[in-house]
Amino acid sequence: MMTWPRKIIHIDMDAFFAAIEQRDHPPYRGKPLIVGGDPASRGVVSTCSYEARKYGVHSAMPAAQAKKLCPQGIFIRPQFEKYSLVSRQVMAILRQHTTLVEPASLDEAYLDVTQHRFGIQDPVMIATLIKQNIAAVTQITASAGVAPNLFLAKIASDFQKPNGLTVVFPGQEKEFLKDLSVRKIPGVGPVTEKELQEENIYTCLDLEKAGPEFLRKHFGKGGAALYERSQGRDDREVEPEGESKQLSIEETFQKDTKSLQLLEYKLGEFSKNIYQQLKVEGRMGKTIVLKVKYFDFELITRSCTLEDFPANPETVHQIASRLLRNKTKAGTKAVRLLGLGLSNLETIQDFTSLRPRQAELF
């Protein structure tokens, strides 16, 4: 049997929000379904079905643009409480196999199954069982990547979507990566991609040929990290939530953006998503944490602690938007990643006791 230094699985739900809506509404099945804002206003696409993606529609795209690309598309508003409940079902399935489960968002997670709960040695079999179980319980599909580390598992899970299973066996890392576009490496946005292309670097094989010294000289610490990725190396551990005191969501955009409209819309989505999930769990936090990574990889966090628990997601959105506008360079400096969280979580017995109040200006 093949020796695995570590057995990492990345599970990524396929078109998660859209898949749930198509499951629950038969008329949507096989149709280009777009979940997000109103195309007649300034809404943004949250996600879309694979039928819509054929027209070039993708997440974070203005809904009006999506309407132009796919005029026959069906546009619906997201229902985050429903999606959170399905996410909890999926995470419960993953935890049947190992305690080492790290949710990356509502629709994806990493698992370390090196020590499987029931002693199954083959990680490919484990991934297959997980996919089958998810489909049986939720009636929607997931794609999986199996590899010796988190980076490779993440890349692999995206290779054969939807309902895919891709395996990177130990010793095959560089062969698997050699033709991979640098744009596919997490954290590489259009600005970095353009800078790399100016040095005739288009693939992981090109990164390897450039060498660590050249990359470090031209791209600093980020260049050194890129070389490590081109070699298929990633020493990060799967970090289970455990008794987490924070629930957060973040998104790396396909294109770096200066659009405050888009960023504030995403904060609204995050706020609803986080609030509904915490409400299901019977928890809430008073500290709102904003995370911003700019195009040049500068990472900042800003936070605001309220006197009382927020009574609704609109309060979270309001505070997060003020942090974004008043405490960051968003709007003038391109943003690559946006995140939002609620921290210092506590158990709440009665959510009806929470009362809306005017948030203080800062």
ABEGO torsion letter per residue (X at the ends): XBBBABBBBBBBBBGAAAAAAAAABAAABGBBBBBEBBAABABBBABBBAAAAAAGBBBGBBAAAAAAABAABBBBBBBAAAAAAAAAAAAAAAAAABABBBBABAABBBBBAABBAAGBABAAAAAAAAAAAAAAAAGBBBBBBBBABAAAAAAAAAAAOBGBBBBBBBGAAAAAAAABBAAABBGBBAAAAAAAAAAGBABAAAAAAAEAAAAAAAAEAAAAAAAAAAAGBBABBBBBAEBBABBBBBBBBABBBABAAAAAAAAAAAAAAAAAAAAAAGBBBABBBBBBBBAAGBBBBBBBBBABBBABAAAAAAAAAAAAAAABABGABBBABBBBBBBGBBBBABAAABBBBBBBBX
